[in-house]
Amino acid sequence: MVALSKFRQSAVRGCHDGRVARPDWAPNEIDLERPSIARVYDYWLGGAHNFAADRALANQAVGIMPSLKSAIMTNRAFLRRAVRFLAGAGVRQFLDLGSGIPTVGNVHEVARQAAPESRVVYVDLDPVAVAHSRALLSGDPLVTVLQADIRYPAAVLDSPEVRAQLNLDEPVAVLMVALLHFVPDSENPAGIIAGYRDRMVPGSYLALSQLGTEPGEEPEGWQRYRDLYAASVTPLSSRRRTEVEAFFDGYELVEPGVARMPLWHPESPDDLEPDADRFPGFAGVGRLPS
């Protein structure tokens, strides 16, 4: 909490000449004026590890698509439910790809509620996300933070950080939550998933979520939201349920299969919104068979 307090204080300091002050924790190579996916997401979740450019994009996006913030929170809730399910299934090793900035309810916190011995590797390309993660999680021997491009599975899995923390001869849960809609078809997301799958032993899992709709179900502002991201950060690849199901090639899907995000193992059916069956995103968990 001391480190977090320090980040909160430094995040609000500015320069008198109007320039954005660079906090002590921000690596020199990052552009403070350019939004980051990880930091926009952090802002939506109520975090303090973001800059004015990130907040401006986040607020603009919510203005275009009013249901967006609820969608982000729903995605985060799926992450928690999936990790609880996996821990309950006996998984003790987690590889969180595109992990972003650690916030309350992150993977290691949720997993340890069921299994205190759980080991986690967080992987992200954003230097600010990595810097925050390393500072906030320093001193925890069961958590490792790796700065790497998830599109290169061999580089990730053969890194000293992963090899030191995870035993790939035992089951691992690979998490791709709120990640694949930032990977266009031209970059072969199915091939990326297969690169991780083929290094995992039977009993390993894949959990993923993906923004998407079926034809005619787009929420208000959907296309304008996608246009905004394409112009400001990176294009969003929306996918249909059948396309998300194809990502689980080689896995046995856990019931209920690929479902609308809030409908995957809801904590209570009474908490579901009336339009949950039209939520603009899908999620699922699959297990590598023996």
N, C-alpha and C positions, 0 to 999 in steps of 0.2 A: 504493500500500500504506500510505502514511502516513495518508491520509484514512480508509481502512478501519480501521486500528488505532485511530484516534481514535473512530470510531463504536463499535467493540467496547468500548472503555473507558467511554464515556459511557452505553452501553446497560445496563450493570450497576449504575450508581449509583442509589440509591434515597433516598427521604425518610425521616427518622427517625420521622415521625409516621404511617407506614404508607401514605402516598400514593405514587403512582407518580411518580418524578422525570421531568421533561420534558427529554430530551437537547437539546443545543444545536441539533442538526440537525432536530428535530421541529417542524414548523410549529405555530403556536399554535392554529390552527383545528381540529386533529384531536383526537378523543376517545381518550385513551390506554386507556380502559377498554372500548372497543368493538372487537371483532376486525375485522380487515381481510383481505379475500381475498388481496391481494398479500403481506401480512406472514405470514399462515398458510402460504402457499405457500413463502415464503422460509424459514420455520422447517423445513418438511419437507425442503427441499433442503440443509439444514445451514447456512443463512445466519445472520447475527447482527443483522439489521435487523428485529426484531420485539419485541413487548412481552408481558407476562405474560398478558394476555387472549388474544392470538393463540396463544401456546403452550398455554394451557389448552384452547382450542377444538380445536387440532390434535391434542392428546393424547386428548381425549375422542372425537374422530372416529375415530382409529385404534383406540381401545378398542372402539368399536362395530363397525367394519369393519376387521378385521386386515389385509386385503390392500390397504388404501388407500395406505399409503406406497409400496409397490411400484408401484401404479398411477401415482402421481405421478412417480416416477422413470422409469417407462416413457414417460410423456407427455413428459418432458424429453428423453429419448433420441430420441423421434420428432422433436422440434424440431431437434436436432443433425443427424440424418440428412437431414431435409428441407432444411435450409440448405446442407449439403454438396452435396446433389443439385442444388439451384438454382444454387449457385455453379459447379458443374461444367457446368450447362446454359448458362452465360454471363451469368447475372443478376449485376448489380453494384449494384443498389439494393434496399433492403429496408425495408418499412414494417411494424413489429412492433406490432400493436394489442393492448392489454391486456398490455403487456410485463412489468408487475410490477417487482420490484427486481432490479437486475443481480447475477447470481451467476456463478460459474465456468462457462464454456461457453456464454456468452450469444451472441446472434446475430452481433454484430460480430467476436467472437473466432473463431467457427467459420468465418464467411465469409472472413475475412482469411487463414486458413490456405490457402485456394485462390486468393484474389484480394485482395491487400493494399489495392487501391484501392476496395474495397467501401464503400458509404455506407449508413448506417442511421439511421432515425428511430424512436425508441421513444415510444410513446403510452400513457399511463395516466391514469386519473382520480384515483387515490389520491395525496394530497399527499405522504405519506411516501415512496412509491415514486418519485415525481418528484424529491423533494428528494435522496434517496440517489443516484438516477441522475445528476442534474446534478453532484453533488459528486464522485462516483466517476469520471465521464467528462469532467469539465472539462478543457479543454486539448486535447481530441481534435477536430480540425476535421472529421472525417468522420462524427461521430456527433452527433445532436441529440436532445434530450429535450423532449417536448411534453406538457403537462398538458391533456387534452381528453377529452370524452365521445365514445367511438368510435361511438355511435349516430347521430352527425351527420356523415356522410362529407364533405359540402361544407365544414363548418367545419374539419375536420381537414385536408383536402387544400388548402384555400385559406389556411391559416394561414401566417404569415411563416416559421415554422420549417420547415415542409415545403417550401414554395416555394424556400427558400434552399438546402436540402440535396438535394432530389430533383428530377430533371428528368422531369416526367410525359410528355414527348414520347419518352422511352425506356422500355423495359420495367422494370417494378417488380414485386417479389414482395411481395404482401400476406399477412402472417402473422396468422392467428387461431387461435392454439394455446392450448388450455385456456381458451377465452373464451366460446364460444357456449352452453355449458351454463348460463351465468349470464345469458343473454338469453332471456326467456320468449317463447313464440309471440305473446303479446299485443303485444310490442314489434317484431314483424315482422323477425326475423333475416334472412330471405331478402331483404327490402327493403334492409336495411343492407348486406348483401354486394353487392347490385346497385348501390348507390350508389357503392361503391368500384370495382366492375368497370367501370361505364360511363364512368369517367374514365381508365381504363387503355388503353394502346395494345396492339395485337396483340403476342404474345410475352411479355406479362406473365403472372404466375402467382398462384394462390391456394393457400395451404397452410393446412389447418385440422385440428384435432382436437376431438372431442366425446365427453363421457361418454355412455354408453348401453348398452343390452342388447337382446337379442331376448326375446320372452316366454318365461318359464320359466328364464332364464339368470342371474337376479340373484344376485350373490355374497352371502355371509353379511353381514347387517347393512345391506344396500343401502337399504332403505326407512327404517330408523332413522337412517342417515347423512344421507339427504335431509331428513328431518324436523329433524335437528339444525341443518343449514345454513339451512333455512327460518326457524327460530326465532332463530338467532344472527346471521346475516350476510345472506343472500339466498337465495331458492329456487333449487334446481337443476332444470334442465330436461333430463331424460334423453330421448334420441332413438334411434330404430332406424336401421339401416343405410340403408334407403330414404329416410328423412328427411334424413340427412346427404348422401346422393347428390344430393338435390334442391337443396342449397345450391350445387352446382357448375353450376347452370344457366348456359349460355353458355360454359362452359369445356370443353376436351377433357381428360378424366381421364388422368393418367399411370398406366401399369401399376404395380401391379395394381388400380387403381381405388380405391374406398373399401374399406378393409380394417380388420380388427382392428388396433389401434395397433401392437402388437409385430410384426405380419406385414407392415407396410409397409416394404419394402426393409431387412430385418434385416441387421445387420452380419455375422452368421453364423447359419445355421439351427441350428447345434449349441448356440447360446446360448439358444434359445427354451425357455420353460417348457412342460411337457406340455399345459397348458390354455390356451395362447396363443390358440387358436381360439375361446375363450369369454371373452376379456378384455373387461371392461366399458367399452369405448370404441372409437371408430372414428377413422380418419384418412385423409387423402387429399391429393393435389396435382393441380391442374388448370392448364392453359395456355390462354390466350386465342388462338384461331386467327386466322390472317391473313384 
